[in-house]
Amino acid sequence: MKYRYLSAMIVSILISFSNQAQARADKIVLASPFAPLVMPMAYILDNGLLSEIAEKTELKIWNNPDQLRAMMTTGEVDFASVPSNVASLFYNKGVKLKLVDVSIWGVMYIVSQDVKVSSLSDLKGQQIYVPFRGDQPDLVFQTIAKHQGLDPMTDFDVQYVASPLDIVMGLLAGQVKNALLIEPVSSMVIMKGKSKGKEFRRVIDIQKELGKIDGWQDRFPNAGVVALPSILQNPNAVEVFSKAYEEAVKWTVSHPKEASELAVKYVEGINAESFEESLKYTQFEAIKSGKVKEEIENMFDAFKALNPKSIGGELPDAGFYYP
């Protein structure tokens, strides 16, 4: 009986090791925009934090919605950094992903050369450039304006652009006076402006303006990381990634210079100084989505009232959240 027990135990151990070996992927692919979200992804890659679940890890940068759409739907990516409402949109369209962590809680500011500006009402009647019509920056802007008794469509001359980077040249050329920008773009504009003798400032902190609204805080679940269907077949890999990502975000916050230098290895056209400066104005904390479901749904409710398509029509069900 003793030997039979030992044999059974050895077989069990061998099966366990075999299952773990089978669970180790040939490659895990991460995806991120050029925003601060790329920093923890780069840290995971450079430090081999996924080596126990993958032979190789790769990082891809997406620069526009078309690239992101392809990554989310073709199965070429396992984990992707995306705006929270974009995760909901794809989930409601049938991509059975999970929002693993929310990590960006604020990166939006109104940037202007007019130092007298301190509130949206100060910009009444003026042009404001806003990226991504009908999407997160626009919806946050509209939410704040309406709660301050302003009509975002008639009290301002809102000019929409396809990308925050499209605003940069206009500001530097003096053709744009006020803009809602996302880090690290606001840091880029301010630093480039100084080199050209122009002084731009973050005159309105969007996060603080949201915090004045009942039910909101001075932060919001801006963006995070999703696990896509292919990797969800391996729950252990998702948990390993989640722990690695939390470690990476903490490291990024406590090592801004090193994190910025690491990020520019993967993102062309952005200097380390802009990334480092942007971290001073980025609320960065990785929290599992299931723990902040109420905050996420509060934001989604506001977005749904303005543009249901921005979240895929409805609030995502419980399967969207992790764990």
C-alpha positions in Angstrom: 0.0 0.0 0.0 2.9 2.3 0.9 4.5 1.9 -2.5 1.2 2.2 -4.3 0.6 5.5 -2.5 4.0 6.8 -3.5 3.6 5.7 -7.1 0.2 7.5 -7.3 1.8 10.7 -5.8 4.7 10.6 -8.3 2.3 10.2 -11.2 0.3 13.1 -9.9 3.4 15.3 -9.6 4.5 14.3 -13.1 1.0 15.1 -14.5 1.1 18.5 -12.7 4.5 19.3 -14.3 3.2 18.2 -17.6 0.2 20.4 -17.4 2.3 23.4 -16.4 4.7 22.7 -19.4 1.7 22.6 -21.8 0.4 25.8 -20.3 3.6 27.6 -21.2 3.0 29.5 -24.4 5.6 29.9 -27.2 4.9 33.6 -27.2 2.8 36.1 -25.4 2.1 39.4 -27.2 1.4 42.6 -25.3 0.0 45.8 -27.0 0.0 49.4 -25.8 -0.5 52.9 -27.2 2.4 55.4 -26.9 0.8 56.9 -23.7 2.2 56.2 -20.2 0.6 52.8 -20.4 3.6 51.6 -22.4 5.9 51.9 -19.4 4.8 49.0 -17.3 4.5 46.8 -20.4 8.1 47.6 -21.3 9.2 46.8 -17.8 7.4 43.4 -17.9 9.2 42.7 -21.2 12.7 43.8 -20.2 12.6 41.9 -16.9 11.1 38.7 -18.2 8.2 38.7 -15.7 6.2 36.4 -17.9 9.0 33.8 -18.4 7.2 31.2 -16.4 4.2 31.2 -18.8 5.9 32.0 -22.1 9.1 31.2 -24.0 9.0 34.7 -25.5 7.2 38.0 -24.9 6.7 40.7 -27.5 5.4 44.3 -27.3 3.4 46.0 -30.1 2.5 49.7 -30.2 -0.8 50.8 -31.6 -1.1 54.3 -32.9 -4.7 54.6 -34.2 -8.1 52.9 -33.8 -7.7 50.8 -36.9 -4.5 49.2 -35.5 -6.2 48.6 -32.2 -9.3 47.1 -33.8 -7.1 44.6 -35.7 -5.2 43.6 -32.6 -8.4 43.1 -30.6 -10.2 41.0 -33.2 -7.6 38.9 -35.0 -6.1 37.0 -32.1 -2.6 38.4 -32.6 -2.5 39.9 -29.1 -2.9 38.4 -25.7 -3.0 41.5 -23.4 -3.7 45.0 -24.5 -3.7 48.4 -22.9 -6.8 50.3 -23.9 -9.3 53.0 -22.7 -11.9 51.4 -20.4 -14.8 52.3 -22.6 -13.1 50.8 -25.6 -12.8 47.5 -23.7 -16.5 47.6 -23.0 -17.3 48.4 -26.6 -15.4 45.3 -27.9 -16.8 43.1 -25.2 -20.3 44.1 -26.1 -19.5 43.4 -29.8 -18.7 39.8 -28.9 -15.0 39.8 -28.1 -15.1 37.9 -24.8 -12.3 39.7 -23.1 -11.8 40.7 -19.5 -10.7 44.0 -18.1 -8.0 42.8 -15.8 -6.7 46.0 -14.3 -7.6 49.7 -14.4 -4.3 51.5 -14.1 -4.7 55.1 -15.5 -6.9 57.3 -13.3 -6.3 60.7 -14.8 -4.2 62.1 -17.7 -6.4 64.9 -19.1 -5.9 68.6 -18.9 -7.0 71.8 -20.7 -3.8 73.4 -22.0 -3.6 77.1 -22.9 -1.3 80.1 -23.2 -4.0 82.2 -21.3 -2.9 82.0 -17.7 -6.1 83.8 -16.6 -8.2 80.7 -17.5 -9.1 78.6 -14.4 -12.5 77.1 -15.3 -14.5 76.0 -18.3 -16.7 79.1 -18.0 -13.6 81.2 -18.6 -13.5 79.6 -22.1 -17.1 80.3 -23.0 -17.3 81.5 -26.6 -13.8 80.4 -27.4 -12.4 77.6 -29.5 -11.4 74.4 -27.7 -9.7 71.6 -29.6 -10.7 68.1 -28.5 -9.4 64.8 -29.7 -11.6 61.7 -30.6 -15.1 63.0 -31.2 -17.7 60.9 -29.4 -15.0 59.1 -27.4 -13.6 59.3 -24.0 -12.0 62.9 -24.0 -15.0 64.3 -25.7 -17.5 62.6 -23.3 -15.6 63.6 -20.2 -15.5 67.2 -21.5 -19.2 67.2 -22.2 -20.0 65.6 -18.8 -18.1 68.4 -16.9 -19.6 71.2 -19.0 -23.2 70.0 -18.5 -22.7 69.7 -14.8 -21.4 73.2 -14.7 -24.5 74.5 -16.5 -22.7 74.9 -19.8 -23.8 73.6 -23.2 -20.7 71.9 -24.7 -22.0 72.4 -28.2 -23.2 76.0 -28.1 -21.2 77.7 -25.4 -17.9 76.7 -27.0 -16.5 76.4 -30.5 -15.4 72.8 -30.2 -13.0 71.7 -32.9 -12.6 67.9 -33.1 -9.4 66.2 -34.3 -8.5 62.6 -34.9 -5.5 62.5 -32.6 -4.0 64.6 -29.8 -0.8 64.8 -31.8 -2.8 66.7 -34.5 -3.2 69.5 -32.0 0.5 69.9 -31.2 1.6 71.7 -34.4 -1.4 74.1 -34.2 -0.6 75.1 -30.6 3.1 75.6 -31.5 2.2 77.6 -34.6 -0.2 79.8 -32.6 -3.2 78.6 -34.6 -4.7 76.8 -31.6 -5.2 78.6 -28.3 -7.0 76.1 -26.0 -7.0 72.3 -26.2 -8.0 69.3 -24.1 -4.8 67.1 -24.1 -3.8 63.7 -22.8 -0.4 62.9 -21.3 2.3 62.7 -22.5 1.1 65.1 -25.2 0.5 68.0 -22.8 4.0 67.5 -21.5 5.4 67.5 -25.1 3.6 70.7 -26.0 4.7 72.5 -22.8 8.4 71.5 -23.3 8.5 72.2 -27.0 6.7 75.5 -26.4 9.5 76.7 -24.1 12.1 75.9 -26.7 10.2 78.2 -29.1 9.5 81.0 -26.6 5.9 80.0 -26.0 4.6 79.3 -22.5 1.7 76.8 -22.3 0.2 75.8 -19.0 -2.2 73.1 -17.8 -4.9 75.6 -16.8 -7.7 73.1 -15.9 -7.2 69.7 -14.3 -10.0 67.6 -15.8 -9.8 65.1 -13.0 -10.5 67.8 -10.3 -13.4 69.1 -12.3 -14.9 65.7 -12.4 -14.5 65.4 -8.6 -16.9 68.3 -8.2 -19.7 66.2 -9.6 -21.8 64.2 -7.2 -20.9 60.5 -7.4 -17.5 61.2 -9.0 -14.0 61.4 -7.5 -11.1 63.5 -8.6 -10.0 60.5 -10.6 -11.8 58.2 -13.1 -11.1 54.7 -14.5 -9.6 56.1 -17.7 -7.7 53.0 -19.0 -6.2 49.6 -18.2 -5.3 46.2 -19.5 -7.6 43.6 -21.1 -6.9 39.9 -21.4 -8.1 38.7 -24.8 -9.9 35.4 -25.5 -6.9 33.3 -26.5 -5.1 33.9 -23.2 -8.2 33.5 -21.1 -8.1 29.8 -21.9 -5.1 29.8 -19.5 -6.3 31.3 -16.2 -2.9 30.8 -14.6 -1.3 33.0 -17.3 -3.8 35.8 -16.6 -3.1 35.7 -12.9 0.7 35.7 -13.5 0.3 38.7 -15.8 -1.9 40.6 -13.4 0.7 40.3 -10.6 3.5 41.2 -13.0 1.5 44.2 -14.2 0.9 45.5 -10.7 4.6 45.2 -9.9 5.4 47.0 -13.1 3.1 49.9 -12.4 4.5 50.4 -8.9 8.0 50.3 -10.3 7.0 52.9 -13.0 5.7 55.3 -10.4 8.7 55.0 -8.1 11.3 55.1 -11.0 10.0 57.7 -13.4 13.4 58.4 -15.0 14.3 54.8 -15.6 10.7 54.0 -16.8 10.8 56.8 -19.3 14.1 55.8 -20.7 12.8 52.2 -21.0 9.6 53.4 -22.8 11.4 55.2 -25.6 13.1 52.0 -26.6 9.7 50.9 -27.9 8.1 54.2 -29.0 9.5 56.3 -31.8 9.4 60.0 -31.8 8.9 60.6 -28.1 11.8 61.7 -25.9 12.4 60.4 -22.4 12.1 63.8 -20.8 8.5 64.2 -22.0 7.6 60.8 -20.7 9.2 61.5 -17.3 7.5 64.9 -17.0 4.1 63.3 -17.9 4.3 60.9 -15.0 4.0 63.9 -12.6 0.6 64.5 -14.1 -0.6 60.9 -14.5 -2.6 59.1 -11.8 -1.1 55.6 -12.1 -2.3 52.7 -9.9 -3.1 49.2 -11.0 -6.4 47.9 -9.4 -8.3 44.8 -10.5 -11.4 45.8 -12.3 -13.7 43.8 -10.1 -12.7 46.0 -7.1 -13.7 49.2 -8.8 -16.7 48.0 -10.7 -18.9 50.8 -9.2 -16.6 53.5 -10.4 -16.4 52.0 -13.9 -20.2 51.6 -14.1 -20.7 55.2 -13.0 -18.5 56.4 -15.8 -20.1 54.1 -18.3 -23.6 55.4 -17.3 -22.5 58.9 -18.0 -21.0 57.9 -21.4 -24.1 55.9 -22.3 -26.3 58.9 -21.7 -24.2 61.0 -24.2 -23.1 58.3 -26.7 -24.3 54.7 -26.2 -21.9 53.5 -29.0 -18.9 54.6 -26.9 -19.4 51.6 -24.6 -21.0 49.2 -27.1 -24.6 50.1 -26.3 -25.0 48.8 -22.8 -23.1 48.3 -19.6 -21.1 45.1 -19.8 -22.2 42.2 -17.7 -20.3 40.6 -14.8 -18.1 38.5 -17.2 -16.3 41.7 -18.2 -14.7 42.1 -14.8 -11.7 40.4 -13.2 -11.3 38.5 -11.1 
